[in-house]
Amino acid sequence: MIKVGIIGSTGYAGNELVRLLLQHKDTEIVWYGSRSYIDKKYYEVFRNMFQIVDDKCLDDNMEKLAEEVDVIFTATPQGLCASLVNEDILNKVKIIDLSADFRIKDVTTYEKWYGIEHKAPQFIDEAVYGLCEINRDQIKKARLIANPGCYPTCTQLAIYPLLKEGLLDPQSIIVDAKSGTSGAGRGAKVNNLYCEVNENIKAYGVTTHRHTPEIEEQLGYAAGEELQLIFIPHLVPMNRGILITAYGNLKEKVTYEQVKAIYDKYYANETFVRVLDRGETPETRWVEGSNYVDVNFAIDERTNRIIMMGAMDNLVKGAAGQAVQNMNLMFGFDETEGLMQVSMFP
């Protein structure tokens, strides 16, 4: 049994961490951190936890927390984890950071896209990018995990095999992405009000979305070269879910069977990545509330392009579920522990 602390437990991703960890047989949550609700009982913030969690919310004192737990999850805005972490803390406890503070290896790129100064650049090289299906071996040995972003997770898992096998032109990729409103967090924002979102769909962050450099950097590792792509997200009127449709030029003529064999090579033994049957397209409703990612592809023979698709829950595999999956690897638990929920439908 390991002890867990969560800084940022009262955000959407933080609450999802609580929900998943309460079902994990090897963990005990002892610290529900929240700047906004200090001394308020956790179930008073989230009534789904009534008669389940009676603990009071605490602050974000990472120094004190590191003395009491084995792992800290930081489900916080960008910049906070980097401002709190130090060598003494990392010598005592493992950290899984759900923000972007340690995802991007180039400090200048991070500061340009996020518009803030990085407070702990000395730990960037050490931090392991926690996409479990790709970096599993490094994650097992890590003390600091950069939990991937939601859009990057879905995008990479859909595209990675073809780049890794050299079938896809790295400079030709266009990603059309759609997300539910929980991806913007729990803070009050006019653009996320019901009347603003309902019966509407819109593109946002066009050419400027902060996940762009993360996607480019990680897919560049797969391609073996730096790449630039077009990434355009859209906000859709639903609570949860991400759907990505990506397009790229094939380097050669290929058959369905050849491409399917490549996806199976990478994902046949992966519990949480499901390659759909021929002709099936991923849908957010079939992954909602689960840690599964559904992927598939279609070949456009007329243009010699390939369409790569993925769907997942942005709060589970896109945040809290992936964080728990990382924790399982770090502590030698079964990788699927606490994460085998079947998606909710309807």
C-alpha positions as CSV (number, residue, x, y, z in Angstrom):
1,M,0.0,0.0,0.0
2,I,1.4,3.4,-1.0
3,K,0.3,6.8,0.2
4,V,-0.8,9.4,-2.3
5,G,-1.0,13.1,-2.2
6,I,-2.8,15.2,-4.8
7,I,-2.2,18.9,-5.3
8,G,-5.1,20.3,-7.3
9,S,-7.6,17.7,-6.2
10,T,-10.6,20.0,-6.8
11,G,-10.1,20.5,-10.5
12,Y,-11.7,18.2,-13.1
13,A,-8.5,16.1,-13.5
14,G,-7.9,16.1,-9.7
15,N,-11.4,14.8,-9.1
16,E,-10.9,12.1,-11.7
17,L,-7.7,11.1,-10.0
18,V,-9.6,10.7,-6.7
19,R,-12.3,8.6,-8.4
20,L,-9.7,6.2,-10.0
21,L,-7.4,6.0,-7.0
22,L,-10.3,5.1,-4.7
23,Q,-10.8,2.0,-6.8
24,H,-7.0,1.1,-6.7
25,K,-6.3,-1.7,-4.2
26,D,-2.7,-0.6,-3.6
27,T,-3.2,3.2,-2.8
28,E,-4.4,5.4,0.0
29,I,-5.1,9.1,-0.6
30,V,-3.9,11.0,2.4
31,W,-3.7,14.6,1.1
32,Y,-6.4,16.3,-0.9
33,G,-4.7,19.6,-1.9
34,S,-6.6,22.6,-3.0
35,R,-5.8,26.3,-2.8
36,S,-9.5,27.3,-3.3
37,Y,-11.1,25.0,-0.7
38,I,-8.7,24.7,2.2
39,D,-10.4,23.3,5.3
40,K,-13.6,22.4,3.3
41,K,-14.5,18.8,3.3
42,Y,-13.8,17.2,-0.1
43,Y,-17.4,15.8,-0.5
44,E,-18.7,19.4,0.0
45,V,-16.8,20.3,-3.2
46,F,-17.8,17.2,-5.1
47,R,-21.1,15.7,-3.8
48,N,-20.4,12.4,-5.7
49,M,-17.9,11.8,-2.8
50,F,-20.5,12.1,-0.1
51,Q,-20.1,9.3,2.5
52,I,-17.0,8.2,0.5
53,V,-14.4,10.9,1.2
54,D,-14.7,12.7,4.6
55,D,-11.2,14.3,4.5
56,K,-10.7,18.1,4.5
57,C,-8.9,19.9,1.7
58,L,-5.3,20.9,2.5
59,D,-2.9,23.4,1.0
60,D,-0.2,22.8,-1.6
61,N,2.8,22.6,0.8
62,M,4.9,20.2,-1.2
63,E,7.7,20.2,1.4
64,K,5.4,18.9,4.1
65,L,3.6,16.6,1.7
66,A,6.8,14.9,0.6
67,E,7.3,13.8,4.2
68,E,4.0,12.0,4.3
69,V,3.5,10.3,1.0
70,D,5.2,8.1,-1.6
71,V,3.9,9.8,-4.7
72,I,2.5,13.3,-5.4
73,F,0.2,14.1,-8.3
74,T,0.2,17.8,-9.3
75,A,-3.0,18.5,-11.3
76,T,-2.4,22.2,-11.4
77,P,-2.0,25.1,-13.8
78,Q,1.3,25.5,-15.7
79,G,4.1,26.8,-13.6
80,L,3.1,25.7,-10.2
81,C,4.8,22.3,-10.1
82,A,8.0,23.8,-11.4
83,S,7.9,26.5,-8.7
84,L,7.5,23.9,-5.9
85,V,9.8,21.0,-6.8
86,N,13.4,20.8,-5.7
87,E,16.1,18.1,-5.3
88,D,15.3,17.5,-1.6
89,I,11.7,16.7,-2.5
90,L,12.6,14.4,-5.4
91,N,14.9,12.5,-3.1
92,K,11.9,11.7,-0.9
93,V,9.0,11.2,-3.2
94,K,8.0,10.5,-6.8
95,I,6.1,13.2,-8.7
96,I,3.7,12.9,-11.6
97,D,3.0,16.3,-13.0
98,L,-0.2,16.7,-15.1
99,S,0.7,20.2,-16.2
100,A,3.0,21.0,-19.1
101,D,6.0,22.1,-17.0
102,F,8.3,19.2,-17.9
103,R,6.8,17.9,-21.2
104,I,8.8,20.1,-23.5
105,K,12.6,19.6,-23.5
106,D,13.5,23.0,-24.8
107,V,13.1,25.8,-22.2
108,T,12.9,28.5,-24.7
109,T,10.1,26.7,-26.6
110,Y,8.2,26.2,-23.3
111,E,8.5,29.8,-22.3
112,K,7.5,31.1,-25.8
113,W,4.3,29.0,-26.0
114,Y,3.2,29.2,-22.4
115,G,4.3,32.8,-21.8
116,I,5.9,32.2,-18.4
117,E,9.4,31.7,-17.0
118,H,10.3,28.1,-16.2
119,K,11.2,27.9,-12.5
120,A,13.0,24.5,-12.5
121,P,14.8,24.0,-15.9
122,Q,17.4,21.8,-14.1
123,F,14.8,19.0,-14.0
124,I,13.6,19.1,-17.6
125,D,16.1,16.6,-18.9
126,E,15.5,14.2,-16.1
127,A,11.7,14.2,-16.5
128,V,10.3,11.3,-18.4
129,Y,7.5,11.9,-20.9
130,G,4.8,9.6,-19.5
131,L,3.2,8.2,-22.6
132,C,3.1,4.6,-21.3
133,E,2.8,2.7,-24.5
134,I,5.9,4.3,-25.9
135,N,8.1,5.1,-22.9
136,R,7.3,2.3,-20.6
137,D,10.8,1.3,-19.7
138,Q,12.0,4.8,-18.8
139,I,8.8,5.4,-16.8
140,K,9.6,2.4,-14.5
141,K,12.9,4.0,-13.4
142,A,11.7,7.7,-13.2
143,R,11.2,9.9,-10.1
144,L,9.6,12.8,-12.1
145,I,7.0,12.2,-14.8
146,A,5.7,14.7,-17.3
147,N,2.2,13.4,-17.8
148,P,1.3,14.1,-21.5
149,G,-1.4,16.5,-22.6
150,C,-4.8,15.2,-23.7
151,Y,-4.6,16.2,-27.4
152,P,-1.0,15.0,-27.7
153,T,-1.8,11.6,-26.2
154,C,-4.6,10.9,-28.7
155,T,-2.7,12.4,-31.6
156,Q,0.5,10.5,-31.0
157,L,-1.1,7.2,-30.5
158,A,-3.0,7.5,-33.7
159,I,0.1,8.6,-35.8
160,Y,3.1,7.1,-34.0
161,P,3.3,3.7,-35.7
162,L,3.3,5.1,-39.2
163,L,6.0,7.6,-38.5
164,K,8.1,5.1,-36.6
165,E,8.0,2.7,-39.6
166,G,8.8,5.4,-42.1
167,L,5.6,5.2,-44.2
168,L,4.4,8.8,-43.5
169,D,5.9,12.0,-44.7
170,P,6.6,13.8,-41.4
171,Q,6.2,17.3,-42.9
172,S,2.8,16.7,-44.3
173,I,0.7,16.1,-41.2
174,I,-2.5,18.1,-40.5
175,V,-4.4,17.4,-37.3
176,D,-8.0,18.3,-36.9
177,A,-9.0,17.9,-33.2
178,K,-12.1,18.3,-31.2
179,S,-12.6,18.3,-27.4
180,G,-15.4,18.6,-24.8
181,T,-15.4,21.6,-22.5
182,S,-13.9,19.9,-19.5
183,G,-10.5,20.1,-21.3
184,A,-10.4,23.8,-20.4
185,G,-10.5,23.1,-16.7
186,R,-13.0,24.0,-13.9
187,G,-12.2,27.7,-13.6
188,A,-15.0,30.1,-14.6
189,K,-14.6,31.4,-18.1
190,V,-17.1,33.3,-20.2
191,N,-16.4,31.2,-23.3
192,N,-17.2,28.0,-21.5
193,L,-20.6,29.2,-20.2
194,Y,-23.6,27.0,-21.2
195,C,-25.1,29.6,-23.5
196,E,-21.7,30.1,-25.2
197,V,-21.0,26.5,-25.8
198,N,-24.4,24.8,-26.3
199,E,-25.5,24.4,-30.0
200,N,-22.1,25.6,-31.2
201,I,-18.8,24.4,-32.4
202,K,-15.7,26.5,-33.1
203,A,-12.0,26.4,-33.8
204,Y,-9.8,28.0,-31.2
205,G,-6.1,28.4,-30.7
206,V,-5.7,28.4,-34.5
207,T,-1.9,28.1,-35.1
208,T,-1.2,29.1,-31.5
209,H,-2.4,26.1,-29.4
210,R,0.1,25.3,-26.7
211,H,0.0,21.5,-27.4
212,T,1.5,22.1,-30.8
213,P,5.2,22.1,-29.8
214,E,4.6,19.0,-27.5
215,I,3.1,17.1,-30.4
216,E,5.8,18.2,-32.8
217,E,8.6,17.3,-30.4
218,Q,7.3,13.8,-29.6
219,L,6.4,12.9,-33.1
220,G,9.8,14.2,-34.2
221,Y,11.4,11.5,-32.0
222,A,9.3,8.9,-33.8
223,A,10.2,10.2,-37.2
224,G,13.8,10.6,-36.4
225,E,13.8,14.3,-37.6
226,E,12.3,17.6,-36.5
227,L,8.9,18.2,-38.0
228,Q,6.3,20.9,-38.2
229,L,2.6,20.2,-38.5
230,I,-0.7,22.0,-38.5
231,F,-2.8,21.4,-35.4
232,I,-6.2,22.9,-35.1
233,P,-8.4,22.2,-32.1
234,H,-12.2,22.7,-31.9
235,L,-14.5,23.1,-28.9
236,V,-17.7,20.9,-29.1
237,P,-20.7,21.0,-26.7
238,M,-20.1,17.9,-24.6
239,N,-18.5,17.4,-21.2
240,R,-15.8,14.8,-22.1
241,G,-14.1,13.4,-25.0
242,I,-11.4,14.0,-27.7
243,L,-11.6,13.1,-31.3
244,I,-8.7,13.6,-33.7
245,T,-8.6,13.2,-37.4
246,A,-5.1,13.5,-38.9
247,Y,-4.1,13.6,-42.5
248,G,-0.7,12.9,-44.1
249,N,1.1,11.9,-47.3
250,L,2.2,8.3,-47.7
251,K,5.8,7.8,-49.0
252,E,4.7,4.8,-51.0
253,K,1.7,2.9,-52.1
254,V,0.5,0.6,-49.3
255,T,-2.4,-1.8,-48.8
256,Y,-4.8,-1.9,-45.9
257,E,-3.3,-5.1,-44.7
258,Q,0.2,-3.6,-44.6
259,V,-0.9,-0.7,-42.5
260,K,-3.0,-2.8,-40.2
261,A,0.0,-5.1,-39.6
262,I,2.0,-2.0,-38.5
263,Y,-0.7,-0.9,-36.0
264,D,-0.9,-4.4,-34.7
265,K,2.8,-4.6,-34.3
266,Y,2.7,-1.6,-31.8
267,Y,-0.6,-2.1,-30.2
268,A,-1.7,-5.8,-30.3
269,N,-0.5,-6.3,-26.8
270,E,-1.5,-2.9,-25.4
271,T,-4.6,-3.1,-23.1
272,F,-5.6,0.5,-23.5
273,V,-5.1,1.1,-27.2
274,R,-7.8,-0.6,-29.3
275,V,-7.3,-0.8,-33.1
276,L,-10.8,-0.9,-34.6
277,D,-12.0,-3.3,-37.3
278,R,-11.8,-2.2,-40.9
279,G,-14.2,0.5,-41.8
280,E,-15.0,1.4,-38.2
281,T,-14.3,5.0,-37.1
282,P,-13.5,6.0,-33.5
283,E,-16.3,7.6,-31.5
284,T,-16.0,9.4,-28.2
285,R,-19.1,7.7,-26.7
286,W,-17.4,4.3,-26.7
287,V,-14.4,5.5,-24.6
288,E,-16.2,7.9,-22.2
289,G,-15.1,7.4,-18.6
290,S,-12.5,4.8,-19.6
291,N,-8.8,4.7,-20.1
292,Y,-9.1,3.3,-23.6
293,V,-8.0,5.0,-26.8
294,D,-9.7,3.8,-30.0
295,V,-7.7,4.3,-33.2
296,N,-8.1,3.4,-36.8
297,F,-7.1,4.6,-40.3
298,A,-8.3,4.8,-43.9
299,I,-6.2,5.0,-47.0
300,D,-7.2,7.5,-49.7
301,E,-5.8,5.7,-52.8
302,R,-6.8,8.6,-55.1
303,T,-4.5,11.1,-53.3
304,N,-2.1,8.6,-51.7
305,R,-2.9,10.1,-48.3
306,I,-3.8,8.4,-45.1
307,I,-6.3,9.4,-42.6
308,M,-5.5,8.5,-39.0
309,M,-8.2,8.7,-36.3
310,G,-8.4,8.5,-32.5
311,A,-10.9,8.9,-29.7
312,M,-10.5,9.0,-25.9
313,D,-11.7,10.5,-22.7
314,N,-9.7,13.7,-22.1
315,L,-9.9,13.4,-18.3
316,V,-9.0,9.7,-18.1
317,K,-6.4,8.6,-20.7
318,G,-5.9,12.3,-21.4
319,A,-5.0,13.1,-17.8
320,A,-5.8,11.2,-14.6
321,G,-6.0,7.7,-16.0
322,Q,-2.7,8.0,-17.8
323,A,-1.2,9.4,-14.5
324,V,-2.4,6.4,-12.6
325,Q,-1.0,4.1,-15.4
326,N,2.3,5.9,-14.9
327,M,2.2,5.4,-11.2
328,N,1.5,1.7,-11.6
329,L,4.6,1.4,-13.8
330,M,6.7,3.4,-11.3
331,F,5.8,1.3,-8.3
332,G,5.7,-2.1,-10.0
333,F,2.0,-2.6,-9.8
334,D,-0.1,-4.3,-12.6
335,E,-0.3,-1.5,-15.2
336,T,-4.0,-1.8,-15.5
337,E,-4.8,-1.7,-11.7
338,G,-7.6,0.7,-11.0
339,L,-8.1,1.4,-14.7
340,M,-10.3,-1.3,-16.1
341,Q,-13.6,0.6,-16.1
342,V,-15.7,-0.1,-19.1
343,S,-16.8,3.1,-20.8
344,M,-20.1,4.6,-19.8
345,F,-23.0,4.4,-22.3
346,P,-25.3,6.2,-22.9
